[in-house]
Amino acid sequence: MIIDLSLPIDDTLEETHAAKIDRISHAQGVEHFNWVVMNKQPGGQERFDKGERVASAEEIPDGEMLSLEIVHSSVHMGTHVDAPFHYGSQCAGQPAKTIMDVPLEWCYGPGVVLDFTHMNYPDNITKDDIITALDKINYKLKPMDIVLINTGGDKFLGTPEYVTKYVGMLPDAVDYILDQGIKMMGVDTIGLDRPCFEMFKEFLETKDKSKIWPSHFLGRKREFCHMERLGNLSAIPKPFGFTISCLPVKVRNAGAGWSRVVAIV
């Protein structure tokens, strides 16, 4: 059984970094085909603008060309994997890995899902919460496990609460997971840290460096990746004993890549 844990890149959502998708339909594809071909010819654009065409809809099978979607989106829209380069240019004094540098071995392995659906904003997950969740399922983390944090946050997708009110992870919780030899973890919220606008407000009021992206910035000292915007974690029928695949799209010189994350049971 394969369980989809991914959310789409969706241009209907109003978010911090919203996506825009230009859609060329099958019928519109005929015009697009004419423009692509003629634009490459000497004087072709001028002839196209005057109404000349190299092929009519009647000459194309069913009057339709191939569909085409052009996506303008942050690499942090939809379900994605954040690489060490996202956290900073350096990790432990070395150049941080971009998404293309992330070892694929980090992105496929035994999965463990921890239940925090009893927590609600403004709660934040601590080290003690992680230990309690592991004790509840009688499981000890092993190196290279892929840890999933189930807060139920995906149910707020498309609402203001998804962006501004969710359960975050504090640095001591991330630190504890990394201490167990973990290289990949994932959350079903928009971000690993607590809600960003709260962090921004506290940082700007105090200029306290510890207030801004503390869980992300931990990745400047310790090398790890994490997934954001997971969904459907409650559909996984058991807390461990399944496999996670979260292979990211290769985006050159980028700190993240979209991923079709699945649980294989």
N, C-alpha and C positions, 0 to 999 in steps of 0.2 A: 504494500500500500504506500502511495506517495501522497503526502499532505502538503499543499501549497501554503507557505508561510509568508507570502509576498504581497505587498500592496503596489498598485500601478502608479506610473507617472500619469497624473490626472490634471488636465488643464481646466477642470471645473472648480478646483479647490482654491480658495483664497488663503495664501500662506505667505510666510516671510519671503521665500524665494519661489514665487509661483511659476508654473510651467506654461508655455504657449506652444500649441501644436498647429502648424499649418497643414491643412488636409486638402489634397488634390484628389477629387473623386475619379472613378473610372471614366465617367463621361468627360470631365474636365481634363483628363489625361490626354485626350486627343489633341486639344489645343496646346497642352504642355509639350507634347511630342513635336508638334509643328514648330513651336518656339525653340525648343532645344536644337532641332536639326537646322532650322533656318538661321538661328543666331550664330551658328558656326560658319555660315557661308558669307562671302563678300556681299555686302549690301543686303544681307538677309533680314536684319532687324527692320530696316526701312520697308522692305517688301512685306514683311509680316504685319507691320503697323498699317499698311495700306490694304490689308485684307487678303493677301495672297497666301495660299496654303499648299504644302507639298502632298498632303493626304487629307481626305475628307472623312467624316465619321462613317459614311457609307462604305468606304474602302477598308475600314478596320473591322475585324471580327466582332459582331454584336454591337458595333459602335462604341466600344469601350477599350481603353488602354489599361495598364496596370495602375492600381492605386499607389499613392505616394504620400507619406506623412513626414514632415520636417519638424523635428522636436527641438525647441529652445528651452533648455532646462538645466538647472543646477545638477551636479552629480549627487547632490544630497536630497533630491526629490525622489519619492518612491522608495522602495526597499533597496538599501545599498550597504556596502561595506566601506567603513572608514579605515584608511591606511595610516601608518605612523606619520607620514608626511603631512597629513591633515592637522596633526597636533602641534607641529613645529618643524623647522628646517633640520634640526638635529635631534637625535635620540641617543642618549647615553654617550654623547660626544662624537657620534658618527653621523654622516648624512642619513636622514630618515628615509625609510622605504616609501616609494610612491606605490600606487595601486598596482602598477605593472610589476613591481619588485616583490610583492607579497608572495611567499611560497604557497603553492597550491595545496601543500600538505596541511596548512593552517585552515583550509577552507573545506575540508571533507574529513569527517571523523565522527566519533561517538558523541551523541547529543545528550544533554541533561537539561530538563526544564524545571525551573524553580517557581513555585506558586506564591505570588504576592498580590493576588486579586482581592485580598481582604484589606489592602492598604488603599488609601484615597488621598488625593491632594488635600493639604500640603505635606503629606507624609513623604519621607525620603528613606531609601534603603541603606542601611548601615551594615557594617561587618557582622554585628550580632544577628541581624535579620537574615543574612546569608547562612550563617551557622545554624540558626534555628530551622530554616527551610531545608537544609541538607539533613539535619537530624530527623525532620519529619518524614523524609522519604528513605531514611536509613542508608544514605549514600555518601561515600568519600570521593571527592574529586580526584581524577587522575590526570597526569600531564597530557596535554593536547585534547582533552575533552572540549567540546563546544558548548558553552553555558548560555542558556536562554532565560531571560527574565520576563516572566509573565505577570504583567500588572493589569491586563485587560484594557490597556490604553487605546488599542486600535478601535474600540467601539465608539470612540469620540471622533473618529476621522470625519472631516467635513464640517466640524463645529469649531467655534472659537476655543473651546476647552482643549481640543487636541493640541493647539499651539501654545496655550497659556497656562493650562492647569493639568499637570500630570505628575506622576510619581517619578522622581529622579533617583540617581545613585550617587552616594557620597564617596569621596576618594578612598576611605578606609574599606568600603565594600569592594571596590575595584581592586585595591591593593591585595586584599585577602584572596580574591579569586586568582590573581596573577601569581601569588605565592604558591599556588597549587600546580604551577606549570602550565597554566592556560594561556593560549595565544589568541583565541577568538571567543568573543562573547556577543550577545545580542539583546536588544531591548525592543519592546513593542510600542515605544513612544517616539516622539519626534527627535528626542535627544538623550544622550547618556547622562548629562548633568541635570540638575533641577531646572525648572523653567527659566529660559534665558533672560526674559525681561526683568525677572526678580533679581537675577545676578547682575545685570547691567545697572539696575537702580542702586543696589547696595554698593557696587564698585564705584560708581560715579559719586555717591554720597561720601564714601570713606576713603577711596583710592587704596583700599586694602587689596593687595594682589591675590590674596587667597580667595577672594569673592568671585573671581572671573574664571570660568571654565576649569575648575580644579580637577575634575575627573578626566577631562580631555587632556589637560596639560600634564597629567601624570605620565602620559605617553611620551613626554620629552625625556623622562628618566628611565622608563621601563617600556620595552617594545611589545606592543600588542595591537590587535585590530578589534573593531567591534562593528556589529550590524545595528542599524537604526531602522525604525518604521517596519518592524515585523508585524505580522498579523496572524490570527487564527491559532495562536499557541495553545489554546484550551482544547483544540481538536486532537492534539497529540495524546494517544490513549494511555500512555504510561510515562512516568517521570524520567526514565532512562531505559537503555536497551534499544535505542534506535540510532539512525545515522543522519547527520546533517550535511547537506551539500549547499555551499554558499559561494560558488565560484563567481568572482566579480568580472564585469566587462573591463577590457583593457582600454583605459583612457590615458593617452600619453601625458606624462608629467602632471598627473592629477593626484589629489589626496583622497579620492574616493571613486567607487565604480558601482553602477547599478548591479543588482544580483537577483536572480530568480531563486530564492531560498526555499528549499524543500526539506521535509523530514521523511526519511525512508524507514518504514516500520516493517 
